[in-house]
Amino acid sequence: MIKDKNGLIPNSYELKARAENIFYPENENDIEEIFKDYSRKKIVVLGRGNNIILKDDYYGDDFIFVILRDPYGAFDFDGKRVVVQAGADMKQLSIKAMERGLSGLEYFYGIPSSLGGAVFMNAGANEFETSQIVKKVKYFDIDEQKIKEVENKDIGFSYRHSLFQELNCVILEAELQLKERNKDEVWAKMKGIYDERAAKQPLDYPSAGSVFKRPKGYYVGKMIQDLGLKGYTIGGAKISEKHAGFIINYKNATGKDILQLIDFIRHKVKDAYGVWLETEQVII
Ligand SMILES: Cc1cc2nc3c(=O)[nH]c(=O)nc-3n(C[C@H](O)[C@H](O)[C@H](O)COP(=O)(O)OP(=O)(O)OC[C@H]3O[C@@H](n4cnc5c(N)ncnc54)[C@H](O)[C@@H]3O)c2cc1C
């Protein structure tokens, strides 16, 4: 297990935040060991940090960060099934699946994610949600100090929601069910998804994707754009000029800049449309 004392917390906004205690576990034993010793601290479990806002610059000894990335990222294909560890990079996995003529992971060629983050958030886009490919999930219940398994039907998946958001847990691995499909067709779909996103999203700046959940009957990006807020800046955080649903780290932003900008947008949208926006991004 790698322990990083006072290291930077990896995050796609590229916020410069450090934590006194960061652990990169490599196996289940590491996870059990971490929580035996540290269960009384504030625990933050992360994947690849693509959906988080670190509101502080420093997280001291009362916190532990447990980050599941490459050392915990193996996967094993068996026909149309694949068992994937929580830290796996879903983009790499989507390429491996395509090479085997398997369909189901195409959107992860464009949605940056670990397996754990995808399951926790029920990540998705357009007609796709992670829930459609998950058969079962293995997780560590921190309160009971026990490894458990849960089937798809008991995970309470809904729009950007899963049961894991209500538990104190570490997602360890999942079994995914894919479908056979011609490799060229799978690749064409992946490329189409990527190209469409690259045309619409500000991928040349650090961000964490869409800031807000989609309220019923509205498009967040359009609401913000119609209010003339594209390009509005607080500190180093800016509402993207390319896609108003994104906040970008334009110039050395802090988590506080991003949170102030979120607050500003929420009040403007509430005044104009009577809708209170909920964040999709997780504030740490
Ligand atoms: C450019 C860009 C585009 C994006 N587009 C989309 C999109 O189209 N659709 C979409 O749904 N999302 C999108 N996102 C957001 C992000 O890609 C997803 O939410 C992704 O699933 C997050 O995965 P992660 O591993 O980075 O999770 P993290 O950001 O590390 O964590 C997200 C949440 O999951 C929890 N978590 C992560 N791993 C575990 C684990 N092993 N056990 C327990 N809890 C865990 C964390 O505590 C946190 O609450 C986008 C982000 C970017 C930067």
Ligand as a Chemical Component Dictionary entry (heavy atoms), coordinates in Angstrom:
data_LIG
# 
_chem_comp.id                   LIG 
_chem_comp.type                 NON-POLYMER 
_chem_comp.pdbx_formal_charge   0 
_chem_comp.three_letter_code    LIG 
# 
loop_
_chem_comp_atom.comp_id 
_chem_comp_atom.atom_id 
_chem_comp_atom.alt_atom_id 
_chem_comp_atom.type_symbol 
_chem_comp_atom.charge 
_chem_comp_atom.model_Cartn_x 
_chem_comp_atom.model_Cartn_y 
_chem_comp_atom.model_Cartn_z 
_chem_comp_atom.pdbx_ordinal 
LIG C1  C1  C 0 -14.846 16.491 -18.784 1  
LIG C2  C2  C 0 -15.785 15.697 -17.897 2  
LIG C3  C3  C 0 -16.969 15.208 -18.427 3  
LIG C4  C4  C 0 -17.858 14.486 -17.610 4  
LIG N1  N1  N 0 -19.015 14.000 -18.169 5  
LIG C5  C5  C 0 -19.829 13.232 -17.419 6  
LIG C6  C6  C 0 -21.003 12.629 -18.007 7  
LIG O1  O1  O 0 -21.296 12.780 -19.184 8  
LIG N2  N2  N 0 -21.783 11.861 -17.205 9  
LIG C7  C7  C 0 -21.491 11.650 -15.890 10 
LIG O2  O2  O 0 -22.242 10.912 -15.223 11 
LIG N3  N3  N 0 -20.400 12.207 -15.315 12 
LIG C8  C8  C 0 -19.554 12.975 -16.041 13 
LIG N4  N4  N 0 -18.452 13.552 -15.474 14 
LIG C9  C9  C 0 -18.198 13.341 -14.030 15 
LIG C10 C10 C 0 -17.333 12.087 -13.740 16 
LIG O3  O3  O 0 -16.704 11.691 -14.913 17 
LIG C11 C11 C 0 -18.191 10.918 -13.209 18 
LIG O4  O4  O 0 -18.972 11.293 -12.099 19 
LIG C12 C12 C 0 -17.312 9.740  -12.819 20 
LIG O5  O5  O 0 -18.101 8.581  -12.652 21 
LIG C13 C13 C 0 -16.518 10.006 -11.550 22 
LIG O6  O6  O 0 -15.614 8.942  -11.350 23 
LIG P1  P1  P 0 -14.321 9.119  -10.464 24 
LIG O7  O7  O 0 -13.647 7.823  -10.342 25 
LIG O8  O8  O 0 -13.509 10.240 -10.972 26 
LIG O9  O9  O 0 -14.998 9.495  -9.055  27 
LIG P2  P2  P 0 -14.521 10.564 -7.970  28 
LIG O10 O10 O 0 -14.668 11.949 -8.538  29 
LIG O11 O11 O 0 -13.215 10.191 -7.416  30 
LIG O12 O12 O 0 -15.655 10.356 -6.861  31 
LIG C14 C14 C 0 -17.002 10.682 -7.124  32 
LIG C15 C15 C 0 -17.861 10.186 -5.956  33 
LIG O13 O13 O 0 -17.802 8.762  -5.914  34 
LIG C16 C16 C 0 -17.314 8.292  -4.655  35 
LIG N5  N5  N 0 -16.438 7.147  -4.907  36 
LIG C17 C17 C 0 -15.517 7.018  -5.899  37 
LIG N6  N6  N 0 -14.947 5.804  -5.854  38 
LIG C18 C18 C 0 -15.502 5.139  -4.800  39 
LIG C19 C19 C 0 -15.323 3.839  -4.234  40 
LIG N7  N7  N 0 -14.471 2.952  -4.737  41 
LIG N8  N8  N 0 -16.066 3.514  -3.150  42 
LIG C20 C20 C 0 -16.949 4.394  -2.619  43 
LIG N9  N9  N 0 -17.166 5.626  -3.126  44 
LIG C21 C21 C 0 -16.456 6.001  -4.202  45 
LIG C22 C22 C 0 -16.573 9.484  -4.053  46 
LIG O14 O14 O 0 -16.637 9.461  -2.634  47 
LIG C23 C23 C 0 -17.351 10.669 -4.599  48 
LIG O15 O15 O 0 -18.465 10.928 -3.779  49 
LIG C24 C24 C 0 -17.548 14.272 -16.250 50 
LIG C25 C25 C 0 -16.337 14.764 -15.722 51 
LIG C26 C26 C 0 -15.462 15.471 -16.541 52 
LIG C27 C27 C 0 -14.161 15.958 -15.956 53 
# 
loop_
_chem_comp_bond.comp_id 
_chem_comp_bond.atom_id_1 
_chem_comp_bond.atom_id_2 
_chem_comp_bond.value_order 
_chem_comp_bond.pdbx_ordinal 
LIG C1  C2  SING 1  
LIG C2  C3  SING 2  
LIG C2  C26 DOUB 3  
LIG C3  C4  DOUB 4  
LIG C4  N1  SING 5  
LIG C4  C24 SING 6  
LIG N1  C5  DOUB 7  
LIG C5  C6  SING 8  
LIG C5  C8  SING 9  
LIG C6  O1  DOUB 10 
LIG C6  N2  SING 11 
LIG N2  C7  SING 12 
LIG C7  O2  DOUB 13 
LIG C7  N3  SING 14 
LIG N3  C8  DOUB 15 
LIG C8  N4  SING 16 
LIG N4  C9  SING 17 
LIG N4  C24 SING 18 
LIG C9  C10 SING 19 
LIG C10 O3  SING 20 
LIG C10 C11 SING 21 
LIG C11 O4  SING 22 
LIG C11 C12 SING 23 
LIG C12 O5  SING 24 
LIG C12 C13 SING 25 
LIG C13 O6  SING 26 
LIG O6  P1  SING 27 
LIG P1  O7  DOUB 28 
LIG P1  O8  SING 29 
LIG P1  O9  SING 30 
LIG O9  P2  SING 31 
LIG P2  O10 DOUB 32 
LIG P2  O11 SING 33 
LIG P2  O12 SING 34 
LIG O12 C14 SING 35 
LIG C14 C15 SING 36 
LIG C15 O13 SING 37 
LIG C15 C23 SING 38 
LIG O13 C16 SING 39 
LIG C16 N5  SING 40 
LIG C16 C22 SING 41 
LIG N5  C17 SING 42 
LIG N5  C21 SING 43 
LIG C17 N6  DOUB 44 
LIG N6  C18 SING 45 
LIG C18 C19 SING 46 
LIG C18 C21 DOUB 47 
LIG C19 N7  SING 48 
LIG C19 N8  DOUB 49 
LIG N8  C20 SING 50 
LIG C20 N9  DOUB 51 
LIG N9  C21 SING 52 
LIG C22 O14 SING 53 
LIG C22 C23 SING 54 
LIG C23 O15 SING 55 
LIG C24 C25 DOUB 56 
LIG C25 C26 SING 57 
LIG C26 C27 SING 58 
# 
